[in-house]
Amino acid sequence: MKKILVVCGNGLGSSFIVEMNVKKILGELGIQAEVSHTDLATSKTEQADVYLGSKDIVGQLEDGKRYVIGLQNILSQPEIKEALQQYFAKE
């Protein structure tokens, strides 16, 4: 099962809201994945298949090895859905 890690600056409110949106969208798409949220510092040490968050924050995670999805608007469900569809289409 794929693991998606939602990342924000403090790992509190906004990442939790995005986590809930990701779970809802995955359910609509019929995709099962483990989804959790955390802060930027902790995310650097956690293993995940996908790191998702705002472009300015998750851009700091790009190292050529991680699959990072940077969102313009972290509350945009259509943007999250499109990004997840692109990721799972290539799997």
TADA-V661064 format. One record per residue. N is the residue number from 1. RES is the residue in one small letter. SS is DSSP state (H for helix, E for strand, L for the rest). PHI is phi in whole degrees, 0 to 359 (none if undefined). D_FIRST is the distance of its C-alpha to the first C-alpha in whole Angstrom. Layout:
n=N res=RES ss=SS phi=PHI d_first=D_FIRST
n=N res=RES ss=SS phi=PHI d_first=D_FIRST
This chain:
n=1 res=m ss=L phi=none d_first=0
n=2 res=k ss=E phi=288 d_first=4
n=3 res=k ss=E phi=244 d_first=7
n=4 res=i ss=E phi=247 d_first=10
n=5 res=l ss=E phi=246 d_first=13
n=6 res=v ss=E phi=270 d_first=16
n=7 res=v ss=E phi=241 d_first=19
n=8 res=c ss=E phi=219 d_first=23
n=9 res=g ss=L phi=302 d_first=26
n=10 res=n ss=L phi=250 d_first=26
n=11 res=g ss=L phi=71 d_first=23
n=12 res=l ss=L phi=248 d_first=25
n=13 res=g ss=H phi=300 d_first=25
n=14 res=s ss=H phi=295 d_first=24
n=15 res=s ss=H phi=291 d_first=21
n=16 res=f ss=H phi=292 d_first=20
n=17 res=i ss=H phi=297 d_first=22
n=18 res=v ss=H phi=295 d_first=20
n=19 res=e ss=H phi=303 d_first=16
n=20 res=m ss=H phi=297 d_first=18
n=21 res=n ss=H phi=295 d_first=19
n=22 res=v ss=H phi=298 d_first=15
n=23 res=k ss=H phi=299 d_first=14
n=24 res=k ss=H phi=297 d_first=17
n=25 res=i ss=H phi=294 d_first=16
n=26 res=l ss=H phi=300 d_first=13
n=27 res=g ss=H phi=299 d_first=14
n=28 res=e ss=H phi=297 d_first=17
n=29 res=l ss=H phi=274 d_first=15
n=30 res=g ss=L phi=72 d_first=13
n=31 res=i ss=L phi=249 d_first=10
n=32 res=q ss=L phi=260 d_first=7
n=33 res=a ss=E phi=203 d_first=6
n=34 res=e ss=E phi=275 d_first=7
n=35 res=v ss=E phi=235 d_first=10
n=36 res=s ss=E phi=216 d_first=13
n=37 res=h ss=E phi=229 d_first=17
n=38 res=t ss=E phi=198 d_first=19
n=39 res=d ss=E phi=271 d_first=22
n=40 res=l ss=H phi=300 d_first=23
n=41 res=a ss=H phi=300 d_first=24
n=42 res=t ss=H phi=292 d_first=21
n=43 res=s ss=H phi=298 d_first=19
n=44 res=k ss=L phi=293 d_first=20
n=45 res=t ss=L phi=253 d_first=20
n=46 res=e ss=L phi=264 d_first=16
n=47 res=q ss=L phi=269 d_first=13
n=48 res=a ss=L phi=207 d_first=11
n=49 res=d ss=L phi=279 d_first=9
n=50 res=v ss=E phi=223 d_first=12
n=51 res=y ss=E phi=247 d_first=15
n=52 res=l ss=E phi=232 d_first=17
n=53 res=g ss=E phi=176 d_first=20
n=54 res=s ss=E phi=291 d_first=24
n=55 res=k ss=H phi=307 d_first=25
n=56 res=d ss=H phi=293 d_first=28
n=57 res=i ss=H phi=271 d_first=25
n=58 res=v ss=H phi=289 d_first=22
n=59 res=g ss=H phi=302 d_first=24
n=60 res=q ss=H phi=287 d_first=25
n=61 res=l ss=H phi=268 d_first=22
n=62 res=e ss=L phi=295 d_first=22
n=63 res=d ss=L phi=222 d_first=23
n=64 res=g ss=L phi=86 d_first=22
n=65 res=k ss=L phi=247 d_first=19
n=66 res=r ss=L phi=271 d_first=17
n=67 res=y ss=L phi=267 d_first=15
n=68 res=v ss=E phi=246 d_first=18
n=69 res=i ss=E phi=249 d_first=18
n=70 res=g ss=E phi=261 d_first=22
n=71 res=l ss=E phi=259 d_first=23
n=72 res=q ss=L phi=289 d_first=27
n=73 res=n ss=L phi=233 d_first=26
n=74 res=i ss=L phi=294 d_first=24
n=75 res=l ss=L phi=264 d_first=25
n=76 res=s ss=L phi=277 d_first=25
n=77 res=q ss=H phi=297 d_first=22
n=78 res=p ss=H phi=298 d_first=23
n=79 res=e ss=H phi=293 d_first=23
n=80 res=i ss=H phi=297 d_first=19
n=81 res=k ss=H phi=299 d_first=18
n=82 res=e ss=H phi=299 d_first=20
n=83 res=a ss=H phi=296 d_first=18
n=84 res=l ss=H phi=292 d_first=15
n=85 res=q ss=H phi=298 d_first=16
n=86 res=q ss=H phi=297 d_first=17
n=87 res=y ss=H phi=296 d_first=14
n=88 res=f ss=H phi=286 d_first=12
n=89 res=a ss=H phi=292 d_first=15
n=90 res=k ss=L phi=272 d_first=15
n=91 res=e ss=L phi=279 d_first=12
